[in-house]
Amino acid sequence: MAGVKALVGLAFTGSIGLLFLFLSCALPQYNNWYPFTVVIFYLLSPIPSIIAKRYTDVSGENGQCKELAWFITTGLVVSAFALPIVLSRAPGQVHTKPGNETESIISGGACGLVLTANTVMFLTIFGFFLAFDNDDVQYSVW
């Protein structure tokens, strides 16, 4: 029964993370869907660990494959956090106002919401690996 509780908790936290991401894109003051591109990082980040786990189960090798997978996963996670920061600092539209102000691609508030969404989503992915990465999980419970 603990597996069902963990699954429900992970589903709840994942939906909260996606809510922050949708808010960063769809609120009228932001109205920009560029921050939604971090979903690609959410989908790609668990893949190296899954491949490394499958490879080490078959070959019996311990360290190198898992460490490479952790390195690639870390690069994906850092990229997911860096993308909204870069988008909020990059000049987007140049206005010909008297002050010659530039506007960034996404606003600072949208960047904050995306960083919050990233934190929640990556903790959810990490929680999934902690909860369901055991070798003694019985699939008949599902």
BELHUPE-V880850 format. One record per helix or strand. SS is the DSSP state (helix for helix, strand for strand). FROM is the first residue (numbers start at 0). TO is the last residue. Records with the same first field share a line. If there is no record, write none. Layout:
SS=FROM-TO / FROM-TO
//
This chain:
helix=1-25 / 33-44 / 46-58 / 62-88 / 107-131 / 138-140
strand=90-93 / 101-103
//
